[in-house]
Amino acid sequence: MSETNKIKLFKEDTENVLVRGLNSMTKACDALSKQNERLNEDIAKLKAKVSRLQDRVLIEAEEEE
């Protein structure tokens, strides 16, 4: 094998490096977007639960009076 072929094996094309990096960043962004959606759903559920518990506390407080 010639010297230029050996060097070419270990030196990646700049465009390929950038494309791989962009693909990785896209996957990471998609994963974070999905996680954010799930967290927002969890927040909505927790807010509803807090509201129900507050109502229950108020009702129990009124019953004790």
MDTraj code that builds the backbone (N, CA, C; nanometers):
import mdtraj as md
import numpy as np

residues = "MET SER GLU THR ASN LYS ILE LYS LEU PHE LYS GLU ASP THR GLU ASN VAL LEU VAL ARG GLY LEU ASN SER MET THR LYS ALA CYS ASP ALA LEU SER LYS GLN ASN GLU ARG LEU ASN GLU ASP ILE ALA LYS LEU LYS ALA LYS VAL SER ARG LEU GLN ASP ARG VAL LEU ILE GLU ALA GLU GLU GLU GLU".split()
xyz = np.array([
    [0.0838, -0.1162, 0.0000],
    [0.0000, 0.0000, 0.0000],
    [0.0893, 0.1238, 0.0000],
    [0.0514, 0.2223, -0.0744],
    [0.1335, 0.3424, -0.0811],
    [0.1115, 0.4280, 0.0430],
    [0.2031, 0.5207, 0.0657],
    [0.1971, 0.6087, 0.1825],
    [0.0719, 0.6965, 0.1815],
    [0.0298, 0.7430, 0.0650],
    [-0.0886, 0.8296, 0.0584],
    [-0.2152, 0.7539, 0.0958],
    [-0.2254, 0.6263, 0.0616],
    [-0.3423, 0.5462, 0.0986],
    [-0.3484, 0.5240, 0.2495],
    [-0.2346, 0.5027, 0.3132],
    [-0.2321, 0.4834, 0.4576],
    [-0.2786, 0.6095, 0.5290],
    [-0.2327, 0.7223, 0.4846],
    [-0.2711, 0.8483, 0.5469],
    [-0.4199, 0.8732, 0.5259],
    [-0.4712, 0.8438, 0.4099],
    [-0.6121, 0.8662, 0.3769],
    [-0.7041, 0.7821, 0.4667],
    [-0.6594, 0.6639, 0.5086],
    [-0.7405, 0.5781, 0.5935],
    [-0.7669, 0.6423, 0.7294],
    [-0.6728, 0.7177, 0.7800],
    [-0.6845, 0.7736, 0.9132],
    [-0.7260, 0.9200, 0.9142],
    [-0.7307, 0.9807, 0.7988],
    [-0.7693, 1.1206, 0.7913],
    [-0.9063, 1.1285, 0.7241],
    [-1.0065, 1.1623, 0.8053],
    [-1.1416, 1.1684, 0.7516],
    [-1.1657, 1.2988, 0.6779],
    [-1.2551, 1.2903, 0.5827],
    [-1.2976, 1.4075, 0.5080],
    [-1.3725, 1.5014, 0.6028],
    [-1.3455, 1.6289, 0.5941],
    [-1.4086, 1.7284, 0.6813],
    [-1.5603, 1.7242, 0.6698],
    [-1.6100, 1.7093, 0.5498],
    [-1.7548, 1.7053, 0.5304],
    [-1.8167, 1.5870, 0.6030],
    [-1.7513, 1.4709, 0.5988],
    [-1.8039, 1.3525, 0.6683],
    [-1.8084, 1.3738, 0.8190],
    [-1.7059, 1.4362, 0.8725],
    [-1.7024, 1.4639, 1.0163],
    [-1.8180, 1.5572, 1.0533],
    [-1.8380, 1.6621, 0.9738],
    [-1.9456, 1.7567, 1.0015],
    [-2.0835, 1.6921, 0.9883],
    [-2.1012, 1.6069, 0.8889],
    [-2.2295, 1.5383, 0.8693],
    [-2.2581, 1.4469, 0.9879],
    [-2.1580, 1.3708, 1.0320],
    [-2.1776, 1.2822, 1.1478],
    [-2.2091, 1.3621, 1.2733],
    [-2.1391, 1.4737, 1.2906],
    [-2.1659, 1.5584, 1.4064],
    [-2.3061, 1.6149, 1.4035],
    [-2.3498, 1.6589, 1.2866],
    [-2.4851, 1.7133, 1.2731],
    [-2.5904, 1.6064, 1.2987],
    [-2.5672, 1.4871, 1.2501],
    [-2.6609, 1.3761, 1.2751],
    [-2.6693, 1.3444, 1.4242],
    [-2.5550, 1.3446, 1.4914],
    [-2.5536, 1.3180, 1.6353],
    [-2.6276, 1.4273, 1.7114],
    [-2.6055, 1.5513, 1.6726],
    [-2.6733, 1.6627, 1.7392],
    [-2.8238, 1.6573, 1.7147],
    [-2.8644, 1.6161, 1.5964],
    [-3.0069, 1.6041, 1.5648],
    [-3.0710, 1.4975, 1.6520],
    [-3.0040, 1.3831, 1.6663],
    [-3.0572, 1.2755, 1.7508],
    [-3.0670, 1.3210, 1.8955],
    [-2.9651, 1.3913, 1.9433],
    [-2.9663, 1.4396, 2.0814],
    [-3.0799, 1.5405, 2.1014],
    [-3.0996, 1.6287, 2.0055],
    [-3.2061, 1.7287, 2.0140],
    [-3.3431, 1.6612, 2.0144],
    [-3.3607, 1.5614, 1.9306],
    [-3.4877, 1.4873, 1.9269],
    [-3.5143, 1.4191, 2.0603],
    [-3.4104, 1.3587, 2.1165],
    [-3.4257, 1.2905, 2.2452],
    [-3.4623, 1.3905, 2.3548],
    [-3.3987, 1.5066, 2.3545],
    [-3.4309, 1.6086, 2.4543],
    [-3.5719, 1.6633, 2.4357],
    [-3.6153, 1.6763, 2.3122],
    [-3.7515, 1.7235, 2.2861],
    [-3.8542, 1.6246, 2.3390],
    [-3.8305, 1.4962, 2.3164],
    [-3.9222, 1.3932, 2.3670],
    [-3.9236, 1.3932, 2.5198],
    [-3.8055, 1.4063, 2.5796],
    [-3.7973, 1.4089, 2.7255],
    [-3.8706, 1.5313, 2.7798],
    [-3.8565, 1.6442, 2.7143],
    [-3.9243, 1.7661, 2.7565],
    [-4.0754, 1.7494, 2.7491],
    [-4.1249, 1.6854, 2.6443],
    [-4.2689, 1.6591, 2.6325],
    [-4.3181, 1.5728, 2.7488],
    [-4.2414, 1.4679, 2.7791],
    [-4.2798, 1.3795, 2.8901],
    [-4.2803, 1.4556, 3.0224],
    [-4.1791, 1.5384, 3.0427],
    [-4.1723, 1.6151, 3.1667],
    [-4.2883, 1.7137, 3.1776],
    [-4.3259, 1.7756, 3.0668],
    [-4.4406, 1.8670, 3.0686],
    [-4.5697, 1.7929, 3.1001],
    [-4.5827, 1.6713, 3.0479],
    [-4.6999, 1.5894, 3.0802],
    [-4.7007, 1.5548, 3.2291],
    [-4.5849, 1.5187, 3.2819],
    [-4.5743, 1.4869, 3.4244],
    [-4.6095, 1.6087, 3.5095],
    [-4.5639, 1.7261, 3.4685],
    [-4.5945, 1.8491, 3.5421],
    [-4.7450, 1.8735, 3.5443],
    [-4.8095, 1.8553, 3.4304],
    [-4.9539, 1.8759, 3.4231],
    [-5.0264, 1.7782, 3.5163],
    [-4.9834, 1.6538, 3.5182],
    [-5.0444, 1.5545, 3.6060],
    [-5.0224, 1.5901, 3.7527],
    [-4.9020, 1.6355, 3.7855],
    [-4.8724, 1.6711, 3.9239],
    [-4.9524, 1.7937, 3.9677],
    [-4.9701, 1.8896, 3.8779],
    [-5.0513, 2.0065, 3.9117],
    [-5.1954, 1.9659, 3.9407],
    [-5.2477, 1.8744, 3.8604],
    [-5.3842, 1.8261, 3.8827],
    [-5.3939, 1.7527, 4.0162],
    [-5.2928, 1.6745, 4.0480],
    [-5.2923, 1.6004, 4.1747],
    [-5.2850, 1.6962, 4.2928],
    [-5.2013, 1.7983, 4.2819],
    [-5.1909, 1.8974, 4.3891],
    [-5.3249, 1.9667, 4.4096],
    [-5.3893, 2.0004, 4.3008],
    [-5.5199, 2.0664, 4.3110],
    [-5.6215, 1.9772, 4.3820],
    [-5.6241, 1.8494, 4.3450],
    [-5.7167, 1.7554, 4.4108],
    [-5.6857, 1.7439, 4.5597],
    [-5.5558, 1.7363, 4.5934],
    [-5.5178, 1.7227, 4.7340],
    [-5.5514, 1.8489, 4.8133],
    [-5.5350, 1.9649, 4.7501],
    [-5.5718, 2.0891, 4.8185],
    [-5.7222, 2.0927, 4.8449],
    [-5.7988, 2.0503, 4.7458],
    [-5.9446, 2.0441, 4.7647],
    [-5.9801, 1.9506, 4.8789],
    [-5.9146, 1.8366, 4.8852],
    [-5.9424, 1.7392, 4.9907],
    [-5.9085, 1.7974, 5.1276],
    [-5.7965, 1.8676, 5.1374],
    [-5.7573, 1.9290, 5.2646],
    [-5.8613, 2.0326, 5.3074],
    [-5.9087, 2.1125, 5.2128],
    [-6.0101, 2.2125, 5.2460],
    [-6.1400, 2.1488, 5.2924],
    [-6.1791, 2.0422, 5.2246],
    [-6.3034, 1.9720, 5.2628],
    [-6.2896, 1.9116, 5.4012],
    [-6.1753, 1.8489, 5.4285],
    [-6.1528, 1.7878, 5.5604],
    [-6.1474, 1.8947, 5.6695],
    [-6.0901, 2.0103, 5.6379],
    [-6.0837, 2.1181, 5.7352],
    [-6.2236, 2.1702, 5.7683],
    [-6.3089, 2.1801, 5.6662],
    [-6.4468, 2.2239, 5.6882],
    [-6.5253, 2.1236, 5.7690],
    [-6.4992, 1.9952, 5.7479],
    [-6.5704, 1.8904, 5.8220],
    [-6.5315, 1.8912, 5.9685],
    [-6.4077, 1.9288, 5.9992],
    [-6.3625, 1.9296, 6.1390],
    [-6.4220, 2.0460, 6.2162],
    [-6.4625, 2.1519, 6.1475],
    [-6.5188, 2.2684, 6.2163],
    [-6.6541, 2.2435, 6.2666],
])
top = md.Topology()
chain = top.add_chain()
for i, resn in enumerate(residues, 1):
    res = top.add_residue(resn, chain, resSeq=i)
    for name in ("N", "CA", "C"):
        top.add_atom(name, md.element.get_by_symbol(name[0]), res)
traj = md.Trajectory(xyz[None], top)
